[in-house]
Amino acid sequence: MRPRPAYRVFRVVALIVVVLTLVAPLVWMIAASFKTNVDIYDPAKALAFSPTIGNYAKVLQQANYVEFIVNSLWVAFAATVASLVLGLPAAYSMSRFNMKKSALVVLMARVIPGVSLLVPWFYVFSNLKMVGGFGVLIISHMFVSLPLVVYIMMGYFDSLPTELEEAALVDGLTHIGAFRRITLPLSMPGIATSGILSFIFSWNNFMFALVLSDADTKTLPVAIFDFVGYASIDWGGLMAATTVVTLPIMVIALFVQKYVVSGLTAGATKG
């Protein structure tokens, strides 16, 4: 049965409204990054203005944002790799040995608000002389990425038939060997999905880095606040810095979205 014309019109209008609602702030941000502060405050120049790249020059040269980009890449990459190294065996064990209660404990790490841990973490890590280093940032970002890896991979491991591992054991492999040679290669879509999402969450993390980093280790989301002063805000530089943070993740999401969707849906069914 074909949808009625009125329903088709409503669906198209609804899609247009949703798309415009989501895209309009992004378009405004990118346009504002090419404006001076005077043009940003002038409603008459909302669409017609003389573009300038001075904001990006300020971000990439004067503000030394290249160093902050390197910091963000390093923290996100290290937190993602560490979460995969720890999360894959944990998810496999919980899946194969039906450790549902342990899985609920891991889920609690996603339920607890991260802000409630900032004061205890700062106290503990400051006594350990770790505040301001990359190690504490990587550990704090793993608080978000590790439970994500475990929960995605638990569903994926549940969907893999155990007969393949049993056949590998019969052929002489150990449980670790079967996991490394059989299970992990078959789980690459799920591993890619959890790794990509972990990297994105770590790249965008602001709260932990704001409290636990210093001038040499702060990441891009924290460095954006350099453009927010007590008396004024450099909106042009702020929008350019925000664009630098946002566009790489958007490009990554556009190119890997089909892998993310396939990895998430692959573990939705068993057998």
N, C-alpha and C positions, 0 to 999 in steps of 0.2 A: 504493500500500500504506500503510495507516494504521499509525502507530506503536503498539507494544504498550502496554497500560495501565501496566506496570511502568516502561517507558521514559518515559512521560508524567509519572508521579509523580516519577521521578528528575530529569527536566528541570525541573519546577516547584520541587522542593526545591533543586536546584543554583542556579536563578535567585534564589530567596529568600535563600540563603546569600550569594551574590555581592552582591546589592543591600544586604543588611544590613551586610555587611563594608564596603562603600563608603559607606553613608549614616550608619552609627553614629558615626564620628568627627565628621562634620559636625553631626549632631544634638547630640552632646555639646558641641561648640564653641559652638554658638548658645545652648544651655541655660546653659552656664557663663558666657557673656557677660552673663547676667541675674542672676547670683549674686554674693554677696559672697565674699571669700576664705575666710571661715569655712565657708560652705555648700559651697564647692567641695571642701574637705577632709573634709566630713562625709558618709560613705556613706549615712547614713539620709536625707539630703536630695538623693539623686541624681535623684529624680523629683518629690517633693513639697517645694517650697520657695517662699518669698515672692520674686517677681521684683522686680528693681530696675533702673532705667535709669541709675544713678549711674556705671557703667562707661562707658557711651556719652557721658555728659556730660563725664566726665574726658577721653575720647579727643577729642571734637569741640570742646571749649572749653578746658580747662586745658592739654592737650597740644598744642593748635593743629594738629590733624591735618588741618584743612581746607587749610592751606598745603601739607602733604605730598601731599594728594590732587591739588591743582593741579599740583604738581611732577611727580607720576607721570603725570598726563594729558598734560602738555606734552612730557615726554621720550618717552612711548610714541607720541604722535601724530607728533612730529617725526621720530623714528626710523623709523616706519612709512612716512611720506610720502617721506622721503629714500631708503629702501630700494626703494620702488616706482619712484621717478624714475630711480634707477640700475639697478635690477634688471630692469625691463621691457625696455629696449633690449638689455641684456646677454643676457637669456634669448632674446629674438627672434633676435639674431645667432647665438647658439650653436645654436639650433634650425634656422634656415634655412641656415646654412653648415656644419652638421654638425661643430661644434667639440666633440667628445667629450672630448678631452684637457683643454681649458680648463674643461669642466664638472667634470672630476675634481679640478682645482685648487680650484674653488669648493667642491666637496664636502669637501675637506680642512679647510676652515674649520669644518665641522660635526663633523669627526672629532676635531680637536685639542681637548683639554680646555681650557675657558676659564680655569681656575685657573693653567695654565702660562703664561698671557700677562699675569697681573696684575702681576708684578714688573717685566717689561720695559715694560709700558704705563705703570705708575706712574713709572718712571724717565724715560721719554721725555716724558710729558705734564707731569711736574713741571718738567723743564728748559724746556718751552715755556710754563710758567706757566698751564697749563690745568686742573690738578687743582682740583676744587671748583666748576667751572663746569658749565653745562648742556651745552656743546659736547662735552666729553669723555664725558659720559654718553650723549649721542645717538650719538656715534661708536662707543662700546663696545657699545651695544645693537644697532647695525647689524651687528656681528659675528655676531649670532644671526639677525636678521631678513633681512638681505640674501641669504645663501645659501638661506634658506627660500623667498624670493620667486623667486629664479632657478630653483630646482629645480621648484617647482610650475608656474611659467609655461612652462618648457621643455616639459614634458609637454603643457600646454594648447596651445601654439603648434604642436607636432608634430601635434596632432589637427585643426588648421584646414587646409583645402585651399589649396594654393598657387595654384590657378586663379583665385581671387577677386583676389588681388594682381596676378597677370599681366594680368587684365582691366582692373584699375585703371591699370596701367602703359600699356596700349594706349590707354586713354582720356586719357592725358596727365599722370597723376600721377607724381611722383617716388617713389622707394623710401620716403623719409621720409613723404611725403604718403599713400602707400598704407598704411603702418604706422599713421599717426595716424588716418586716416579710415575704414579698412576693418578692420584687424586689431584695434586696441584696442577699438572698440565690440563686436566679436564676442567679445572675451576678457573681458568684464566679470564673468562668474561666477568665472573663475579669479582675476582681479584682486581681487575682493571676498574670496575665500577666503584668498589669500595676505596681504591686508591685515589681515583679522580675526585670523588666526593670528599674524602679526607683532606686532600690538597686544597680544595676550594674552601672548605670550612676553616682550615688553618690559615690560608692566605687572608681571609676576611676577618679573622679574629682580632678584636680590638681590646676587649676588657682586660684580658690577662696581660697582654703586652703593655697596656697603659700603666699598670701597677708594678710589673716585675722587670721591665726593661730600663735601660739608661740611655744616655745620649748616643752611645756607640752601637747599641744593639736594638734600638727601637725599629719597629717595622713600619710599613707604609701607612696602615690605618691610623697609627699613633702620630706619625709625622705630619699627617694632614692638619693636625691642630696647631701646627706652627703658624698657620695663616689666620688663626683666631686670636686676636689680641684683646687686651682689657678694654680699650677705648674704641676699637674699630675692627672690622673684618675685611681681609683682602679677598673679596668674592671671586675675582678673576683667577688669582692663584689657587684659591681653594677649589674651584671647579676644575682647573687644569690638573691639580693633584688628584682629585677624585676620579677624573677620567683616566689618569694613569693607573690608578688602582683597579678600576672597574673593567676597562676594555680588555686586558689580557684574559681575565676570567670569562668574559662574555665570548671571546674568540674561542677559548678552550671548550666552553659549553656548547657552542654551535657545532664544532667539529666532532665532539665525542658524544653528543646527545643520544645518537642511536645505540652506541655501545653501553651507555648508562642504562637506557631503557631495556635493552636486551639482557643486560646483566641482572637488573632488578626483577624482571619478569621470569628469568630462567629458573629462579628458585621458588617461584610461586606455586608450582605443582611438583609433585613427587612421582617419580617413575617415568 
